[in-house]
Amino acid sequence: MVQDAGRAIQQIQKALTTMNIRLANAISDVSGVTGLAIIRAILKGERDPRELAKLRHPCIQASEEEVVRSLEGHWRDDVLFELKQVVEGYDFYQRQMEACDEELQKYLAVLPDRRKESAAVGADPGPTRTKQRRRSKAERKGKTRRKNQPGFDLQAELHRTFGVDLTRIDGIDIMTGQVILSEVGPDLSDFPDEDHFASWLELAPRRNITGGKVISQKSRESRNRVANALRLAAESLSRSDSYLGARYRRLRGRKEGKKAVKAMARHLACLVYRLLTKGQDYVDRGAAYFEKKRTEREMIGLQRKAAEYGMRLVPVA
């Protein structure tokens, strides 16, 4: 239904372009509040660009005059009829998704609350300053509702069902958490360890070993929805000022694009496994901490290499 609604938006843009209505040049999303308000006013018979521009939301960056110029086109009855049909189809898909959201909320309501169980498994040492920053960030992310995100408080339901807040992990948002819940559920005890979980997600290479030697190693194609969601989460870390963001940028500097994304997705899968099995919240240590540890590892490696040649490193005074 989300894909069908997306195709309907494309057809709306095509109908507007056919009538030389360049609304997309003034606003970024014709299916937003301003776009739909203008389109519905057009279908009701309004043709004056200035009257239509008055429906512009205050948050729109384009000025009212720019919106007026984008609405100067020619009106065709056949295209207006097509536009009406497409908008009605878009509204139908939206009602269907709302009905699915209501049904999803019912299913989530009957799932057990694992927060008490998580608190018993791993006690929280206290609200440190870092955790408070992460909590406020998670709350901000929860308040920003995406267009296709369910209308109810899905983050609170996921937190109750999982027992931990997965959105504290940078890159993992509410919709990624929903995919994880729908595909594997809140209990990962069927997987002996995080390596088995990553292997099930096809995020680990297939190794053929004989005599204790790896004779071949191939990556495996995967249509696993959790793996695909984690790959998208990994790609979103490219500009994140966090420990995971710094780790992903480091991987991307060492490996080609797809391999770096897959390696980062595997690390995210391991973090998800640890949180769901240990019952402890994730704490971000920041990009600076990652760079510090990386520098320390490089220094240790250089000192070891120098010792092999009977030398030692001396800091510059």
N, C-alpha and C positions, 0 to 999 in steps of 0.2 A: 504493500500500500504506500509505503514511503517512496518507492521508485515510481509508482503510478502518479503520485502527487507531484513528484519532480518533473515527470514528463508533461503533466498538465501545465506546470509553470513555464516550461519551454514553449508549449503551444500558445500560452497567453502572450509571451514575448514575441512570438512569430506573428500573431494577429495584430499586435500593436505596431510592429515594424512594417507590416503590410500597409497600414494606414498612415505611415510616416510619423507615428507617435514614438519619439525617442525617449521614453520615460526612463529607460535604463541608464541613460547618460547623466541623469540628475540624481537618481537614487540607486543605491547598490542592489536593492532587493525589491522587485516588483510584488513579491508575495508578502512583504512586510505590512506594517500598519498603514503607512502612507500610500504605498502602491495599491493595496486592495481597496482602500477608501476611495481613491481616485477612479479605479476601474469600476467599482460598484456604482459610483456616481455617474460615470459615462453610460453604463447599462441602464440607468434610470432616466436617461435623456439629457443630462447636463453636457453642454458642448463648449461653454465659455472657458477658455484656458485659465483666466484669472480666478474664476469661481472655483475651478478644480484645484488650482494651486493653493487656495486657502485651506484645503484639507491637509496640507503639509504638516507633519509632526515637527515640533520645535527642535527635536534632536537631529533632524536632517541637516547635513552640512551645506547642501546646495541652497542658495537663496531662493526666495519666492519668484524672482524674475527668471532665474535659470529653469525653474520648474515650468513656468509659463511658456518659455521658448521650446521646451521639450514636448509640450502638448499641442503645438501648432501643426496639425496634419489635416488630412482629408478623411471624412467619415464615409464609410461604405456599409450599406445595410447588410450585405451578405457576410462581410467580415465581422460586423457587430453581432450578427446572429451566431457565427462561429465562436466569437469571444464569450458570448453568453453561455453557450453549451459547455465550453471548456471550464469556465468559472463554476458552473453548477457541478461539473464532475470533480473539480478540486474540492469544493465544499463537501461533496459526498465522501471523498477519501478522508477528509479531516474528521467527519462524524464517525466514520468507521474506526479511525485510530483512537478517537476518544472512547468509543465503546470497548476497544481492546485494552485501553489504559484502565478502565473501570474493572474489567475482568482480571487484569494483572494485579490490581490492588487487592482484589479478593483472594487470589491465590497466595500472595505474599503475606496476607494477614493471618493465614492458618499455619504458616511455617513457625517453628519454635524460635524463641528468643535465646540466642547464644551468647549474649553479653555477659551474663552472670558466669557462664561456663568459662569464657575467655578470661574473666577477671580472676577465677580460681586457678587457671593454668599458669598465667603469668601476671603477677601483680605489677601495677604501674608504680614506679618509684616516686612519682610526683610531677606536677606540672612545671617542668623546667622552662626556661625562657625560649629555648629552641622549639619545644613542643607547643608553647603558646603561639609562636609565630606560625607553625605548621597548622595549628587548629584554626587560626583566623583565616589562613589562606584557604583551607578546605571549606570553611563556612562561606567565604566569598565565592568560591567555585560553585557551591551548592545553590547560592542565590541567583546565579546567572543561568537562566533556563534557556537551553537551546530550543530551536523551533520544533524538532521532532521528539523532544524529551517528554516523558509522561507528565501529565498535569498535576499529579500528587507529589508528595515529598518522597521521591524514590531514594534519595541518599539516606534518609532516616531509616527507611525500611531495609535497605541493604546493610546498614550498620547493625541493625537489630538482628538480621538474619545471619550475617557473617560473624557477628561478635566483635569485629574490628572494622575500622574505617579504611577501606582500601584506597580511597581517594587521597589519603595522605601521601601515597607514593606518587611522585611527580610523573606525569604522563598518563596515569590511569584516572579517567574521569568516571562520572556516574554511569554513562552508557557502557563503558568497558566493564564496569562491575556487574551490570545487568547481564551482559553476555556470559561472564564467568559463572554467575549464579544459574543461568538457564541451561548452560552446557554441562557443568560439572557439579553444581550444587555447593553448599557451604562446607561439606565434610570431605576432605581429601585424604582420609585415613586409608583408603584402598590403595593409595600409592605408597610404597615402602619409604621412599625418600624423594627429594626434589629432582634428582637425576631421572628417576622413572617418570615423574610428572612431565619433565621437559621432553623426554623421549616420546611419551604418548602424544604430546603436542606437535611432534615432528620438528622440534627445534634443536634436535641433536643429530649429528651426522650418523649415517649407517656405516659401521665399521665391520669389515670382514677380517677376523683375526685367526691366525693359525700358527701354532708353535710359539705363542706369545708375541707374535709380530703382526702389525697391522699391514695387510697386503693391499687393501683398498679402502677408500673412504669417500662416500658419495653423499651429497645432500639430498634430502627427500622432499618431493612435492607434497604440499599439505593443503587441504581444504578445511582444516579445523577452524571453526569460527573463533575460538579462544586465541589460537595462534595468530590469526589475522588481526584480531583486535589488539593483541600485544605488539604486533609489528607496527600498527598505526600509532600506538602509544609510544613506541620507541622512536619513531620518526618525529614525534612532536617535541622531543627533548633537545632538538638541535640548538635551540636558543635559550634553554632553561638555565638559569643561574642557580643550579643545585648540584649536589654530588652526582646524581644520575646523569644530569646534563653534561657535566664535565667528563664523566666516564664514556658517554656516547660519543662526544666529540673526539676523545682520545682513540676510541675504536675506529671511528670513521677516518682518522688520520693514518691508521695502520692497515685497514682492510678496505676493500672496495665496498660500494654502497650497500648492496644486498646482504653481503656477509656481515657488515657492521650492524645492520638493522636486525638480522637474525640473531646475532650474538647478544645484542641489547635486549631483544625480546625474550631470549632465554633467561637472562639475568632478572628481568621483570617477573617471569614465571616462577623463578626460584624465590623471589621476594614474596610473591602472593602465597606460595606454598608455606613459607616460614610463618607468615602472619596468620594464616588460617589454621595451622597446626600448633603454633606456640601461643597464640592468643595475645600477642603484644603488638602495640602500635608502632608504626614505622616513624623513625626520627631522621630527618634530613640533616646532614652535617655540613652542607654547603660545598660550592665548587672550590673554595679556597682550601678546604681540608683535603679534598681529593688531590689538588695540585701539590700540596705539601707532602702527602704520603707518596705521590709519584716521584717527587724530587728525592725523597729519602731512599726509595727503592733504587733509583738510578745511581745515587751516590754509593750505595752498598755494592751494586754491580760493578762500578768503576774501581772501587777499592779492591774487590776480589780479583778483577782483571789485572790491576797493577801488582797485586801480591803474586800472581802467577809468574810475572816477569821479574820478581825480586825488587819491586819498586813500591813506593807508597805515595799517596796523594798528600800534598801540603797546601793548605789554604793560602790564598794570596793575602798578604798583610794589608 
